[in-house]
Structures are given as C-alpha cells and as structure tokens.
Amino acid sequence: YKYSFIFKVGGGEFDKIGVYRVVKERRPWVPIRAKKAVMMVHGHTSDFDSEFLMSTMSDKVPVYHSLGIYLAQNNVDVWGVDRRWTFVPDYYPETEVPYCYIDGCSFMQDWDVALHLADLKLGVKFARIIRGLTGSGWGKMFMLGHSSGAAYAYVYANDEAQMVKWEQDLRGIIPVDMVYKFDPDDPAQTPLIENSCLKCQKLQEKFNSGIFYSDNAVGSKYIACLAALSPDEESDIIPGFTNQEAVWFVLSATYMTEDDPFYDDSEMTSPPVPFYHYCAGTFNEFGLPTGLQFTNSDYMLDFAFAAPSFQSLGEAIDGEALRCSDDTPYDDHLGEIIIPVFYVGAAGGYGKYGVYTTTLLGSYDKDKPDNNYVDTLIVELYPPEAVALDYGHIDLLFADDAESLVWNPIYKWIKKTH
C-alpha cells in the first residue's frame, strides 16, 4: 500500500515536498512491522513514482515490475521524497505552453543541493517517526539513490559524518550508477574532469543570464510524443531516421547525442563517461538502431511522459562542480563516512567510474578486507570492448531482467547489512 504526505516547506506555490511510503499491510491501514527501511531518492527529470514505481503508471510491463514494489514485497519498508520542482506543472494554466517558458520559474533561483538536502532530511526524520509510531522501531534507514539521487546519498552521509551517532539517520547507502568524484590521478579520467568543469561553466553562464531551470525533459517528451503518434514518419530531430529510430538512438547511443540535439543553446558538451547510454540497444549492419535489448521501448515512452518537465538548475551546477573537483562542502568529510556502502553500476552507464568515490570513504579499507564495509556490483554482460552494447543507466531500473541482475542483489545486501 502507498501512503502519501505533502509538506509545505516555504511560502511559494511550489515550496512543498512529497513524502511517500510503500509497505505491506497486516490489514487495511496497518503496516507490517518492517525491520529494514530504505529511503529512495530520485534523479534528474524524474520523481519517486516515475523512477521507483513506474510499472504502476504503464500497461507495458507487469504492474509489480518496479524496484520500489519489489523491495516492499520482500518486507522492506520503502520510502521516497519528491523534490520541490516535481510539483511544477508541465504547462502554464490554461495554455499549451511549458510552464517555465511563460513564468520563468525564477522561484527556482535558490533551489540548490543545500536546500534539497534540508528537504530530504525533513523527509527522513518524518519517516523515522512514522516507523516508530507504527511499530517498526526507531532505527536508522538505508538510503538508495539512482543517478543524481545517488549524489544525495553521498551528500547526506557526508553531512552526517560530523554528527554524533545518535543524531545520524543512515544505516547505510546504496548509490546506483553515479560518479560523485572522478579520480584525478587517472590520466584517462582527466578529460572527464575537464568536461565536467566545462559543463559547470556553461550551466553557470545560463544561470547568470537569469535562467534558473533545466528543461531537458521537455525535449525528451517531444521526441517521445512523435514516436508514439507517428513512429514511421521521418524525424525532424535526426535527419534520415524515423521518429521511432530517433528514440532508440537517443536511448541506446546517448553518448552520440550530446551536444543535445533538442536545443540550439545546448547544456551538454560530451558524454559524462565514454559510451554512456540510457538503455542497451540493438543495431543493424549499418550501425542504425533497431530496438532495445533489455527494456521495453514503449515503457520508456511512458517514462518520458511521466517525468517532470522542469527541474532546478542550481543542483545541476552543484553536481558538476563536485565532479570538476571545485571547492564544495559536499566532499569535505567523505573519509569520515564509516557506514556500509553498496555501489551498483551499469557497465554502459557510469559503471566502473563510480567506484573511485567508494575508495575515498572511511568505510573502505583495501588492506583489511574483513574491515571493509564497501561492496560493489557492476552489471556487465559484454566484454569491455563492447561496452556500447552493455547494460545501460536506466536498464538498472526498468529492464526485463533487472529483478534478477539488480534488485535481488540490492535486497540481499539490505537483508544482510546491520
């Protein structure tokens, strides 16, 4: 059963957050006593439902085929928090114009990582109170984040590292497919750091010009709409492709779409890591996309339609600043994080590049394996030279075989970790 709570956290129309609980019930309105609990944090251009409960919003897959539902079915108390920008509507009232294109969304100017972290803390504190009041105890929670949501798991743990134990909320963190910090001593990652610095600069320039929102999801919805309505017509996004092929290309060859094809003033420069893609694809002898390997492509269209259209640019700037190795407060205490960590990556997503951050943590001790509280899973189905075809960033959540390859290992780790 899903419980929903909306909290007003400021004076503005959209200064609110959503807090959600998905849990088995002993009888109506009486949750089971769940020993383990996880707070799930969504990434960019998504929210709790579209990222962790997407199967309930689509008829393209079985209704239970979502990570959040899978964990709840296995007696984990599942929670989620929606950030403020998820409440901004797609369209301005009584128009068919995207909301921020009329309003300007200047209210997002101060919506950065610090503000969203404060909101997330409110959600976690509330969840722990409700768990205590409903018989599941007052213990700490795990935090799982996918993509930029994984960054918030690190940010939260970094912040808590300076607190006494009784003030801390987290039992462990599960960052899913994200680079928090690149390795500055690896020459192969130097260009990736430089790319993040360039992205940070470009995003900051956009912010300084008075644009405080990102509208990447608007473009995604546009090509998804074309594919849904006219799949066989020629794409006006990628010449020579049909609308359906354009969607497959963006999903399975994402690394070739940045610079972003949807906007003249691109926010992106080059892929965050080599051969980064959302979903593993199939290609013909000419290298043209023919479909997806592991995830239902119509399901991905539904995901595009379900995602929020706008999000705050400030948090994107903070994220790139971290990877650029700029001076930010969000990596000051990584070495003092001593809680268990389970990094899960996709070989065709951020994958192995996300492992370096775990070596910076106090939980990690390469010389004392018995004292090492860091576990790692990289879903890799092809040899390294075929990484462009391997499991993708979103396959981890939506693929037909994600339950066995990804979700079950996550559940087993939660179950064994104290």
KEKEZA-546933 format. One line per 5 residues: their letters; for each residue x, y, z of C-alpha. Coordinates in Angstrom, 1 decimal, decimal comma. Each point is the difference from the previous one (the first is absolute). Layout:
<nodes>
A = X/Y/Z; ...
</nodes>
This chain:
<nodes>
YKYSF = 0,0/0,0/0,0; 1,2/3,5/-0,8; -0,4/2,8/2,5; 0,6/3,6/-1,2; 0,8/3,1/2,1
IFKVG = 0,5/3,6/-1,4; 1,9/2,5/2,1; 0,0/3,7/-0,5; 3,7/1,1/0,5; -0,2/3,7/-1,0
GGEFD = -2,2/2,9/-1,1; 0,0/-0,6/-3,7; -2,5/-1,9/-2,0; 2,3/-2,9/-0,7; 1,9/0,1/3,3
KIGVY = -1,1/-3,5/1,0; 1,3/-3,5/0,0; -1,6/-3,4/-0,3; 0,8/-2,8/2,4; -1,2/-3,5/-0,9
RVVKE = -0,2/-3,4/1,7; -0,4/-3,3/-1,8; -0,4/-2,9/2,4; -1,9/-3,2/0,5; -3,0/0,1/2,3
RRPWV = -1,1/-2,5/2,6; -3,5/1,4/-0,5; -1,4/3,2/-1,6; 1,9/3,0/1,4; 2,2/-2,1/2,2
PIRAK = 3,6/-0,4/-1,4; 2,0/-3,1/0,8; 2,9/0,4/2,4; 2,9/0,3/-2,4; 3,4/-0,2/1,5
KAVMM = 1,8/1,5/-3,0; -0,9/3,2/-1,7; 1,4/1,9/-3,0; -0,5/3,6/-1,1; 0,1/0,1/-3,8
VHGHT = 1,2/3,2/-1,6; -0,8/0,7/-3,7; 2,3/1,6/-2,5; -0,3/2,7/-2,6; -3,1/0,2/-2,2
SDFDS = -1,9/-2,5/2,1; -1,9/-0,3/3,3; -0,6/-2,8/2,5; -2,8/-1,6/-1,9; 1,5/0,2/-3,5
EFLMS = 3,4/-1,3/1,2; -0,9/-2,6/2,6; -3,7/-0,8/-0,6; -0,2/0,5/-3,8; -1,7/-3,3/-0,6
TMSDK = -3,1/1,3/1,7; -0,2/2,8/-2,6; 0,3/-2,1/-3,1; -1,7/-3,0/-1,6; 3,1/-1,1/-1,8
VPVYH = 1,4/-2,1/2,8; -1,5/-2,0/2,9; -1,2/2,4/2,7; 2,4/-1,4/2,6; 3,1/0,5/-2,2
SLGIY = 1,6/2,9/1,9; 2,9/0,1/2,5; -2,1/1,7/2,7; -2,8/-2,6/-0,2; 2,5/-2,9/-0,1
LAQNN = 1,7/1,2/3,2; -3,4/0,5/1,7; -1,1/-3,4/-1,0; 3,0/-1,4/1,8; -0,9/1,8/3,2
VDVWG = 2,2/3,0/-0,4; -1,7/3,3/1,1; 0,4/2,2/-3,1; 0,0/3,8/0,2; 0,5/2,8/-2,5
VDRRW = 0,3/3,8/-0,1; -1,0/2,1/-3,0; 2,0/3,2/-0,3; -1,7/3,4/-0,4; 0,3/0,2/-3,8
TFVPD = -2,1/-3,1/-0,5; -3,1/2,0/0,9; 0,5/2,5/-2,8; -2,6/-0,9/-2,7; 0,9/-0,8/-3,6
YYPET = -2,0/2,8/-1,4; -0,9/3,5/1,1; -3,7/0,2/1,1; -2,5/0,2/-2,9; 2,8/-0,2/-2,6
EVPYC = 1,9/-2,7/-1,9; 3,3/1,8/0,7; 2,5/-1,6/2,3; -0,3/1,6/3,4; 3,5/1,6/0,4
YIDGC = -0,1/1,4/-3,5; -2,7/2,4/1,1; 0,7/0,3/3,8; 3,7/0,0/-0,2; 0,1/-2,1/3,2
SFMQD = 2,1/2,6/1,8; -1,1/-1,7/3,2; 2,6/-2,7/-0,7; 2,9/2,4/0,4; 0,9/-1,2/3,4
WDVAL = -0,9/-3,7/-0,5; 3,4/-1,5/0,3; 1,4/-3,1/1,6; 0,1/1,6/3,4; -3,7/0,8/-0,1
HLADL = -1,0/-3,4/-1,4; 2,2/-1,7/2,7; -1,9/1,8/2,7; -3,3/-1,1/-1,5; 1,3/-3,6/-0,3
KLGVK = 1,0/0,1/3,7; -3,6/1,0/0,9; -1,3/-3,0/-2,0; 2,4/-2,4/1,7; -0,8/1,3/3,5
FARII = -3,7/-0,3/-0,7; 0,4/-3,5/-1,3; 1,9/-1,1/3,1; -2,7/1,5/2,3; -2,8/-1,7/-1,9
RGLTG = 1,8/-3,3/0,0; 0,4/0,3/3,8; -3,6/0,8/0,5; -1,2/-2,9/-2,2; 2,0/-2,7/1,7
SGWGK = 3,1/-0,2/-2,3; 2,3/1,5/2,6; 2,0/3,1/0,1; 3,1/-1,3/-1,7; 2,0/1,6/-2,8
MFMLG = -0,8/-0,4/-3,7; 1,9/-0,9/-3,1; 0,1/2,5/-2,8; -0,1/-1,0/-3,7; 0,4/2,5/-2,7
HSSGA = 0,1/-0,4/-3,8; 2,0/2,3/-2,2; 0,1/3,5/1,6; -2,0/-1,6/2,8; 3,1/-2,0/0,8
AYAYV = 1,8/3,3/0,5; -2,5/1,0/2,7; 0,8/-3,3/1,8; 3,7/1,1/0,1; -0,9/3,6/0,9
YANDE = -2,2/-1,2/2,9; 2,7/-2,4/1,3; 2,7/2,6/-0,4; -2,1/2,4/2,1; -0,7/-2,6/2,6
AQMVK = 3,6/-0,9/0,4; 0,5/3,0/2,3; -3,0/-1,0/2,3; 0,0/-2,2/3,0; -1,5/-3,4/-0,6
WEQDL = -3,3/0,6/1,6; -0,7/3,0/-2,3; 0,7/-2,0/-3,1; -2,7/-1,5/-2,2; 1,7/-2,3/-2,4
RGIIP = 0,8/-3,7/0,5; 1,7/-0,3/-3,4; -0,2/1,4/-3,5; -0,6/-1,5/-3,4; 1,2/2,4/-2,8
VDMVY = -1,2/-1,3/-3,3; 1,9/0,8/-3,2; 1,5/3,4/0,7; 3,4/1,7/0,1; 0,4/2,2/3,0
KFDPD = 3,7/0,6/-0,4; 2,3/-0,9/-2,9; 3,5/-1,3/0,7; 2,4/2,9/-0,6; 3,0/-2,4/0,0
DPAQT = -1,4/-2,0/-2,9; 1,1/1,6/-3,3; -2,9/-1,6/-1,8; -2,4/1,9/2,3; 1,7/3,4/-0,4
PLIEN = -2,1/0,8/-3,1; -3,1/-1,0/1,9; 0,8/2,5/2,8; 0,7/2,7/-2,6; -3,4/-0,8/-1,6
SCLKC = -1,8/0,4/3,3; 1,8/3,3/0,5; -1,2/1,2/-3,4; -3,5/-1,1/0,7; 0,1/1,8/3,4
QKLQE = 1,1/3,1/-1,8; -2,7/-0,2/-2,6; -2,7/-0,6/2,5; 1,2/2,8/2,2; 0,0/2,4/-3,0
KFNSG = -3,6/-1,0/-0,7; -0,9/0,5/3,7; 1,7/3,4/0,0; -2,1/1,0/-3,1; -3,2/-0,4/2,1
IFYSD = -1,0/-3,5/-0,9; -0,3/-2,1/3,1; -1,6/-3,1/-1,3; 1,0/-3,0/-2,2; -2,5/-1,1/-2,7
NAVGS = 1,7/-3,1/-1,3; -3,2/-2,0/0,7; -2,0/2,2/-2,3; 2,2/-1,2/-2,9; -0,3/-3,6/1,1
KYIAC = -3,8/0,3/0,0; 0,0/1,5/-3,4; 1,8/-2,8/-1,7; -1,9/-2,6/2,0; -3,3/1,6/-1,2
LAALS = 1,2/-0,1/-3,6; 0,9/-3,7/0,4; -3,3/-0,8/1,6; -2,2/1,8/-2,5; 2,0/-0,4/-3,2
PDEES = 2,7/-2,7/0,5; 0,7/-0,6/-3,7; 0,1/3,7/-1,2; 3,4/1,6/-0,6; 1,5/1,6/3,1
DIIPG = 0,4/3,8/0,0; 2,5/-0,5/2,9; 2,5/-2,4/-1,7; -0,2/0,1/-3,8; -0,2/-3,3/-1,7
FTNQE = -1,5/-1,7/3,0; -3,7/-0,8/0,6; -1,5/1,3/3,2; 0,3/-3,4/1,6; 3,6/-0,4/-1,1
AVWFV = 0,8/3,4/1,5; -1,3/-1,1/3,4; 2,0/-3,2/-0,2; 3,1/2,0/-0,9; -0,3/2,4/2,8
LSATY = -0,6/-2,8/2,5; 2,7/-2,4/-1,2; 2,6/2,3/-1,4; -0,4/2,8/2,5; 3,7/0,7/-0,2
MTEDD = -0,4/1,1/-3,6; -2,9/2,4/0,7; 2,0/2,4/2,1; 0,2/2,8/-1,0; -3,8/-0,2/0,6
PFYDD = -1,9/-0,1/-3,3; -3,1/1,7/1,5; 1,3/3,4/0,7; 2,1/2,7/-1,9; 1,5/1,0/3,4
SEMTS = 1,2/-3,4/1,1; 0,6/-0,6/3,7; 2,2/-3,0/-0,7; 3,4/-0,4/-1,5; 1,0/-3,6/-0,3
PPVPF = -1,1/-3,2/1,8; 0,7/-0,1/3,8; 2,0/-3,2/-0,6; 0,9/-1,9/-3,2; -2,9/-1,8/-1,7
YHYCA = -2,5/1,0/2,6; -3,5/-0,9/-0,9; -3,4/-0,4/1,6; -1,0/-3,4/-1,4; 1,9/-2,7/-1,8
GTFNE = -1,0/-0,1/-3,6; 0,0/-2,1/-3,1; 1,5/1,2/-3,3; 0,0/-1,2/-3,6; 3,1/-0,6/-2,2
FGLPT = 0,1/3,7/-0,8; 0,0/1,0/3,7; -3,5/1,3/-0,1; -2,2/-0,6/3,0; -2,6/-2,8/-0,2
GLQFT = -1,3/-0,2/3,6; 1,0/-0,6/3,6; 1,5/-3,1/1,5; -1,3/-0,2/3,5; -2,6/2,7/0,5
NSDYM = -3,4/0,4/-1,7; 0,3/3,0/-2,2; -3,7/0,9/0,3; 0,5/-0,1/3,8; 2,7/2,6/-0,5
LDFAF = -2,4/2,3/-1,8; -2,4/-0,2/2,9; 2,9/0,9/2,3; 0,8/3,1/-2,1; -3,7/1,1/0,3
AAPSF = 0,0/-0,7/3,8; 3,1/2,0/0,8; -0,2/3,6/1,3; 0,7/2,6/-2,8; 2,2/2,3/2,0
QSLGE = 2,6/-0,1/2,8; 2,2/2,4/1,8; 3,3/0,9/-1,8; 1,8/0,8/3,3; 0,2/-3,6/1,0
AIDGE = 1,4/-1,0/-3,4; 2,7/2,7/0,4; 0,9/-1,4/3,4; 0,3/-3,5/-1,4; 2,3/1,0/-2,8
ALRCS = 2,1/2,0/2,5; 0,5/-3,1/2,0; 1,2/-2,0/-3,0; 2,1/3,0/-1,1; 1,8/-0,3/3,4
DDTPY = -1,0/3,6/0,8; 0,0/1,1/3,6; -3,4/-1,1/1,3; -1,1/-1,0/3,5; -1,5/-3,3/-1,1
DDHLG = 3,2/-2,1/-0,1; 1,8/1,4/3,1; -0,7/-3,0/2,2; -0,1/-3,0/-2,3; 2,8/-1,6/1,8
EIIIP = -2,0/0,2/3,2; -3,0/-2,0/-1,4; 0,2/-3,4/1,7; -3,4/-1,4/-0,8; -0,4/-3,0/-2,4
VFYVG = -0,2/0,9/-3,7; -1,2/-2,0/-3,0; 0,9/1,6/-3,3; -2,1/-1,4/-2,9; 1,0/1,0/-3,6
AAGGY = -0,8/-0,8/-3,6; 2,9/-0,7/-2,3; -1,6/2,2/-2,7; -0,9/2,7/2,5; 2,3/1,6/2,5
GKYGV = 1,1/-3,5/1,0; 3,6/-0,4/1,1; 0,5/3,7/0,1; -2,2/0,2/3,1; 2,3/-2,4/2,0
YTTTL = 2,7/2,6/0,7; -2,2/1,9/2,4; -0,4/-3,0/2,2; 3,8/-0,2/0,5; -0,1/3,4/1,6
LGSYD = -2,4/-1,1/2,7; 0,9/-0,9/3,6; -2,0/-3,2/-0,6; 2,6/-1,1/-2,5; 3,2/-1,8/1,0
KDKPD = 1,8/-1,7/-2,9; 2,7/-1,4/2,4; -2,5/-1,6/2,4; -2,8/-1,8/-2,0; -1,7/-1,1/3,2
NNYVD = -0,3/3,6/1,1; -1,2/1,2/-3,4; -3,7/1,1/0,0; -0,1/0,8/-3,7; -1,6/-2,4/-2,5
TLIVE = -0,2/0,5/-3,7; -2,1/-1,4/-2,8; 0,6/0,9/-3,7; -2,6/-1,5/-2,3; 2,2/-1,0/-3,0
LYPPE = -1,3/-2,4/-2,6; 2,6/0,6/-2,8; 3,8/0,2/-0,2; 1,4/3,5/0,6; 0,5/0,7/-3,7
AVALD = -3,8/-0,4/-0,5; -1,0/2,5/2,8; -2,1/2,0/-2,5; -2,4/-3,0/-0,1; 0,0/-0,7/3,7
YGHID = -2,5/0,5/2,8; -1,0/3,7/0,2; -0,7/2,6/2,6; -3,8/-0,5/0,0; 0,1/-3,7/-0,7
LLFAD = 0,9/-0,4/3,7; -3,6/1,2/0,9; -2,1/-1,1/-3,0; 1,6/-2,9/-1,8; -2,0/-3,3/-0,3
DAESL = 2,8/-1,8/1,9; 0,7/2,8/2,5; -1,6/-2,0/2,8; 2,6/-2,8/-0,1; 3,0/2,1/-1,0
VWNPI = -0,5/3,1/2,1; -2,9/0,0/2,4; 0,6/-3,3/1,6; 3,6/0,8/0,8; -1,1/3,3/1,5
YKWIK = -2,6/-1,8/2,2; 2,5/-2,6/1,1; 2,5/2,7/1,0; -2,7/1,8/2,0; -1,0/-3,2/1,7
KTH = 3,5/-0,9/1,0; 1,2/3,4/1,1; -0,3/1,1/3,6
</nodes>
